[in-house]
Amino acid sequence: MKSSFRNLVILLALLAPAVLQAQVFYFLQTSTTIVKTTAQSPAHWYLEINNNVGVDTTLRWKADLSAIPPGWDINMDDQNSNHTNLQNGDSADFVLFGGLSVPQKLIIGAATNNIPGTASAFFDIYDPHDTASHVTIEYNFIITQATGFVSVEADPDLIQCDDGHIIFSFHQLTAYSIVSAAGQEVRSGSVEQGTVDVSGLRHGIYFIYFFSGSRRQVKKIAL
């Protein structure tokens, strides 16, 4: 019995660092998609990192920019420092603050330099003393050539999504386009009042574009 108890204590001691490490930080969302035109450069957005221990903790990010188009300039603001002109494999330590009233943000920016493209930037987030344990976050960019129209978030009164169907409520016949997260148009047509069945599309993130007056509107949906 004593031997079993001693073995249990040893096992818990060995597991404790891993348990504590897993509790230092967490992401509610590890991926985000930024849809912009080349006229909206730099294109930027963020993912929120949460402190789970309530004290300042040093972490590290490491960039995988191997899929970023040549000519784009990437920067990362970890709310400690703003790091510009990142190269593939660059990394930096940052403090995950423990006393913030809101989650800390990891903000990516891409100066696209009039170069359209669809690409993803990845960042491994980890304790520099435990490089084997990490969380990978992903920023997806869909950058189209500027056409003179700037997309705005869709008016919820005009379009709703429910159980694999898109419900349109326009006042006149309106063209729409559904684009995958990879930038590929998967469905298009015209509709005024009615429902479009998109349950046959593969699971993933899509963007619905349509015009209302002189504004191009966009709605992000997850199927």
C-alpha angles and dihedrals in degrees: 000000000000090000092052091048091049091050090050091052091050091049093050091048090053093048096044097081091052092048093048091046092053089055098052097087141355141184123220087198125025099183136049135174125221115201114190142138126242087258090063095067129178091044109200142168138151148231121216122236117198127211110226100183102050097233133094109272130185114232134167135223125204122195128226104192097157092121097048114113117251108259097039117113114212126200133180126206110194092177089254097068139353109236114199135195093018120196128207109281096020115144140179139185118240137178118248099210119225101200103056120125091213131037117277116251131227101204122196124195130190122196097202096189093214091304114130120208149132115243145139132230118204129200126190111214117200149135107275088224092055107042093165093067114065145141119225117216124193133209113195117201125200106182118176129186112272113257101177092268123103116204118235129190111276120261105250090218090065103047137024133176123214131166098332095323132104115214115205123197106181127153093224139019106294132187118230136184129200115208128189123231087259090061097254119137107234101172138013139168146119128279140165111180116359152074129279118204110224097162089111093064118101117262113271145083120314137178125217116207125192139149125246110183107315095334126094108217129197133196124192117217135180119215 
